[in-house]
Amino acid sequence: MSILAAIAVLALLIVVHELGHFMAARLQGIYANRFSIGFGPILLKYQGSQTEYAIRAFPLGGFVGFPGEDDEEMDISADDPNLLQNRPLIDRAIVISAGVIANLIFAYFLLVTQVGLVGVPTFNYQAGVLISQVAPESSSLVAQKAGIKSGDIVTAIDGQDLPADKSAIKTLMEKIQLAPQKILNLTIQRQAQTLQLAVTPELGADGKGKIGVQLAPNGELFKKKAGSILAALTGGAEELQRVTLMIFQGFGQLINNFGETAKQVSGPIAIVAMGANIARSDISNLFQFAALISVNLAIVNILPLPALDGGQLVFLLLEAIRGEPLPTKIQENIMQTGLLLIMGLGIFLIVRDTVNIVSG
C-alpha cells in the first residue's frame, strides 16, 4: 500500500503539471488535441469531443499535444486563430509556463494542508550535543578510552557552553577538528550525573582532529500545527520558500561539485522507494513529500533545456528577438534530441536505482 501511495503521488503531480498546460490552453480557446500521461505506446485512451486522453507506456512525464505539431492531417484550417502557433507570444508563453505555475500552486496548498492539519516537523532544541553513537572497537578508540558513552550529552567544551540550537553541533565539531593531539575538557550530562572528561582528538588523514563519535542535536522532534487559517496560509508560504531555497541550493551543489552530487540524483524508482518509506512510517508526511517533488518538478521544467518548458520559452524569446520563429525543422530536431536525452537519463536512473535497491 505504501508503494502504491508513493506512485499515486508521482502520478498526481504529473497530472497537475499537464493539467496546467491544458487548462491554460482551453481557457484561452486554444485547441488541444492530446492529453497524455507518460510517453511511448498508448496503453489506455479515451477520445473526447476535442481531445484524446491517454496513458502511455513510459511514466517519465507527460505532454499536452496541439494540432499542427505533428504530421497528421487536421480538420482545422492552418490559419485558424485558435491554433497555438497562431496565437500571440504572450498567449503561448502562458500555456508553456502554466505547468510550472500549477505545480507551485499545488505545492503551496499541500504545504498549507501540512501546516494546518498535520503540523510541520519542528525540533525542540535543548542545550548541548547528543553522542548518538561511539565508534566500534575496529575504529577510533579515543572516545571509549575517555569514558564517553552513547547517549551522553556534551553540554560544554573547555568551559564554553553549547547552546540550545543547531549551531551547537558545528561548534563542537570545529573545536574537535581544530585540536588534534590536544587535550579538550568535556562537560558530560549522563542521566542525572554531570561528569568532567578529558579527551585528546587523534590526527585524522585529513589533518583534522577526531574522537570517533557520531553527533546529533539534543532535543526532541514534534509537529507544530498552525492555530488559524491565516497562520496556515502564512506557514505554507514560509515552507514553500524554505523548500524552494533548499532545492536551489541542491542545484548549486550539483553545479559546483558535480562528481559527488550527481551520485545523489534520484530517478523515479528511488523517489517511489523514498515515498513508500515515508508512507510506511507516517503517511501524513506525504503532504510535505509531494510538495517537495512538485517544486522540484516545477524548477526542473523551467530550466532552459530542450524538451522542457524552459526550452520552449527560449524558442519564444528567440522568436521575439528575431521577429519570426526558428524554422520548424530546427525546433523539431532540437526538441527530439532533448527528449531522447531526457528519456535516456530517466531509463539510466531507473536501472541504477533498481540495482541499488535490489543489492541493498
C-alpha positions in Angstrom: 0.0 0.0 0.0 2.9 2.4 0.8 4.4 1.8 -2.7 1.0 2.5 -4.3 0.6 5.7 -2.3 4.0 6.9 -3.5 3.2 6.0 -7.1 -0.1 7.8 -6.8 1.7 10.9 -5.5 4.0 11.0 -8.5 1.2 10.3 -11.0 -0.9 13.1 -9.4 2.0 15.6 -9.7 2.4 14.8 -13.4 -1.4 15.2 -14.0 -1.3 18.5 -12.2 1.6 19.8 -14.4 0.0 18.7 -17.6 -3.4 19.9 -16.5 -1.8 23.4 -16.0 -0.9 23.4 -19.7 -4.2 22.0 -20.8 -6.4 24.4 -18.8 -4.3 27.4 -19.8 -4.9 26.5 -23.4 -8.6 25.7 -23.1 -9.4 28.8 -21.1 -7.9 30.9 -23.9 -9.9 29.0 -26.5 -6.8 27.3 -27.9 -7.2 23.8 -29.4 -5.6 20.9 -27.5 -6.0 17.5 -29.2 -3.9 15.3 -26.8 -3.5 15.0 -23.1 -1.1 12.2 -22.3 0.5 10.9 -19.1 3.8 9.2 -20.0 5.5 8.7 -23.3 5.7 6.0 -26.0 3.0 3.4 -26.9 -0.6 4.1 -25.7 -1.8 1.7 -23.0 -5.2 3.2 -22.4 -7.0 6.1 -24.1 -10.3 7.9 -24.3 -11.4 10.1 -27.2 -13.3 13.2 -26.0 -15.1 15.7 -28.2 -11.9 17.6 -28.9 -9.1 15.8 -27.0 -7.6 12.3 -26.9 -6.8 11.4 -23.2 -4.1 8.7 -22.9 -1.9 6.8 -20.5 1.4 5.7 -22.2 4.0 3.1 -21.5 6.9 5.1 -20.1 5.8 7.1 -17.0 8.6 9.7 -17.2 6.3 12.7 -17.5 3.6 13.6 -19.9 2.5 16.1 -22.5 -0.3 18.1 -24.0 -0.5 17.9 -27.8 -1.7 20.7 -30.1 -2.9 20.4 -33.7 -0.2 21.1 -36.2 2.7 19.8 -34.0 2.9 16.5 -35.9 2.5 15.3 -39.4 -1.1 14.1 -39.0 -3.8 15.7 -41.1 -6.1 18.0 -39.2 -9.6 19.2 -39.8 -8.7 22.7 -38.7 -7.6 25.4 -41.2 -3.9 26.2 -40.9 -4.7 29.9 -40.3 -7.3 29.3 -37.6 -6.6 31.9 -34.9 -7.2 29.3 -32.2 -4.3 27.2 -33.2 -1.4 27.6 -30.7 1.1 28.6 -33.3 -1.2 31.4 -34.5 -1.6 33.0 -31.1 0.5 36.0 -29.8 3.7 35.3 -28.0 2.2 36.1 -24.6 -0.7 33.6 -25.0 1.8 30.9 -25.9 4.1 31.8 -23.0 1.1 31.5 -20.6 0.4 28.0 -21.9 4.0 26.9 -21.7 4.5 28.3 -18.2 1.2 27.1 -16.8 2.5 23.6 -15.9 5.3 25.1 -13.7 2.8 27.5 -12.1 0.3 24.7 -11.5 3.0 22.7 -9.7 4.0 25.6 -7.5 0.4 26.4 -6.6 -0.3 22.8 -5.8 2.8 22.6 -3.7 1.7 25.6 -1.8 -1.7 24.2 -0.9 -0.2 20.9 0.0 2.1 22.7 2.5 -0.9 24.8 3.8 -2.6 21.4 4.5 0.5 20.1 6.1 0.9 23.2 8.3 -2.8 23.4 9.2 -3.9 19.8 9.7 -0.8 17.7 10.2 1.8 20.1 11.5 5.3 20.8 10.4 8.1 18.7 11.9 9.9 21.1 14.3 12.9 20.3 16.5 12.8 21.5 20.1 16.5 22.1 20.8 17.9 21.7 24.2 21.4 22.7 25.4 24.2 20.5 24.4 25.0 17.9 21.7 24.0 14.2 21.9 26.5 11.5 21.4 24.3 9.2 19.3 27.0 6.5 18.7 30.5 5.8 19.8 32.7 4.2 17.1 33.2 0.4 17.3 36.5 -1.1 18.5 37.7 -1.6 14.9 37.7 2.2 14.5 38.9 5.1 16.7 39.2 4.3 20.4 39.6 7.9 21.6 36.1 8.3 22.9 36.0 4.9 24.5 39.3 5.5 26.3 38.0 8.8 27.6 34.9 7.1 29.0 32.4 8.6 26.6 29.3 6.5 26.0 26.4 6.5 23.6 23.6 8.6 24.9 25.9 11.1 26.7 25.1 14.8 26.2 28.1 17.2 25.8 26.9 20.4 27.4 30.3 22.3 27.3 33.8 22.1 25.9 36.7 23.8 27.5 34.3 25.8 29.6 32.3 27.0 26.6 28.6 26.1 26.9 27.0 24.6 23.9 23.7 26.4 23.1 20.2 25.1 22.6 20.2 25.5 18.9 21.5 23.8 15.7 24.8 25.7 15.9 25.9 23.5 18.9 27.0 20.6 16.7 29.0 22.9 14.4 30.7 24.5 17.5 31.6 21.1 19.0 32.9 19.7 15.7 35.1 22.7 15.0 36.6 22.6 18.5 37.5 18.9 18.0 38.7 19.2 14.4 41.0 22.2 15.3 42.6 20.4 18.3 44.3 17.2 17.1 46.5 15.7 19.8 45.5 18.4 22.3 43.6 17.8 25.5 39.9 19.0 25.5 37.8 19.1 28.6 34.2 18.0 28.1 31.3 18.5 30.4 29.0 15.5 30.1 25.4 15.0 31.2 24.7 11.3 31.7 21.2 10.8 33.0 21.3 12.5 36.5 25.1 12.7 36.6 27.4 15.6 35.5 30.8 14.4 34.5 34.1 16.1 33.5 36.0 14.0 30.9 39.3 14.8 29.2 39.7 13.7 25.6 42.6 14.0 23.2 41.5 14.0 19.5 43.7 11.9 17.2 45.0 13.3 14.0 42.9 12.2 11.0 44.1 11.6 7.5 42.7 15.0 6.5 44.8 16.7 9.2 41.8 17.3 11.4 41.1 16.1 14.9 38.6 13.3 15.5 37.4 11.3 18.5 35.3 8.6 16.9 31.7 9.6 17.7 28.6 10.4 15.8 26.9 13.6 16.9 23.2 14.5 16.9 21.2 17.5 18.1 20.0 17.3 21.6 16.2 17.7 21.9 13.0 16.2 20.5 11.1 16.3 17.3 7.4 17.3 17.4 4.8 18.5 14.9 3.7 22.1 15.2 0.3 22.9 13.8 -1.0 26.4 12.8 -3.5 27.9 15.1 -5.7 29.5 12.5 -6.4 29.6 8.7 -4.3 32.7 8.3 -1.4 31.1 10.2 -1.7 28.0 7.9 -1.6 30.2 4.8 1.4 32.1 6.1 3.1 29.0 7.3 2.5 27.3 3.9 4.2 30.3 2.1 7.1 30.1 4.5 7.5 26.4 3.9 7.3 26.9 0.2 10.0 29.5 0.4 12.2 27.2 2.5 11.7 24.2 0.2 12.4 26.2 -2.9 15.6 27.7 -1.5 16.7 24.2 -0.4 16.2 22.8 -3.9 18.1 25.7 -5.5 20.9 25.1 -3.0 20.9 21.5 -4.2 21.2 22.6 -7.8 24.1 24.8 -6.8 25.9 21.9 -5.2 25.3 19.8 -8.3 26.9 22.5 -10.4 29.8 23.2 -8.1 30.6 19.6 -7.1 29.1 17.6 -10.0 31.1 14.4 -9.5 29.9 13.8 -5.9 26.5 15.3 -6.1 25.4 13.6 -9.3 25.5 10.3 -7.4 22.7 11.5 -5.2 20.4 12.4 -8.1 17.3 10.2 -7.8 15.2 8.7 -10.5 11.5 7.6 -10.4 12.3 4.3 -8.7 14.3 5.9 -5.9 11.7 8.6 -5.4 8.9 6.0 -5.2 11.0 4.0 -2.7 11.6 7.2 -0.6 7.9 8.0 -0.7 7.0 4.4 0.3 9.3 4.6 3.3 7.7 7.9 4.3 4.2 6.5 3.8 5.1 3.4 5.8 6.4 5.4 8.8 3.9 8.3 8.8 1.5 8.7 5.8 0.7 12.2 6.8 4.2 13.3 5.8 3.3 12.5 2.2 1.9 16.1 2.0 5.4 17.5 2.5 7.0 14.8 0.3 4.5 15.6 -2.5 5.2 19.3 -2.1 8.9 18.8 -2.3 8.6 16.7 -5.5 6.1 19.2 -7.0 8.5 22.1 -6.5 11.4 20.0 -7.9 9.2 19.2 -11.0 8.5 22.9 -11.5 12.1 24.0 -11.2 13.5 21.3 -13.4 10.9 22.0 -16.1 11.7 25.7 -16.2 15.3 25.1 -16.9 16.2 26.3 -20.5 16.8 22.8 -21.8 15.3 21.2 -25.0 12.1 19.2 -24.5 11.4 21.1 -21.2 9.1 24.1 -20.7 12.1 26.3 -20.2 13.5 25.2 -23.6 10.2 26.2 -25.3 10.3 29.6 -23.6 13.8 30.1 -25.1 12.3 29.4 -28.5 9.7 32.1 -27.8 12.4 34.5 -26.7 14.4 33.9 -29.9 11.2 34.5 -31.9 10.6 37.8 -30.1 14.2 38.9 -30.9 14.2 37.7 -34.5 10.7 38.8 -35.3 9.9 35.3 -36.6 10.2 31.8 -35.2 13.1 29.5 -35.8 12.5 27.1 -38.7 10.2 24.3 -37.7 12.7 21.6 -38.7 15.3 23.1 -36.4 12.9 23.3 -33.5 11.8 19.7 -34.0 15.4 18.4 -34.2 16.3 20.2 -31.0 13.2 19.1 -29.2 13.6 15.4 -30.3 17.2 15.3 -29.3 16.4 16.8 -25.9 13.5 14.3 -25.4 15.8 11.3 -26.3 18.5 12.6 -23.8 15.9 13.1 -21.0 14.3 9.6 -21.6 17.8 8.1 -21.7 18.7 9.7 -18.4 15.4 8.6 -17.0 16.0 5.0 -18.0 19.5 5.1 -16.7 18.3 6.4 -13.3 15.6 3.7 -13.2 18.1 0.9 -13.9 20.7 2.3 -11.4 18.1 2.8 -8.6 16.6 -0.6 -9.2 20.0 -2.2 -8.9 20.8 -0.2 -5.8 17.5 -1.2 -4.1 17.9 -4.9 -5.0 21.5 -5.1 -4.0 20.9 -3.0 -0.9 
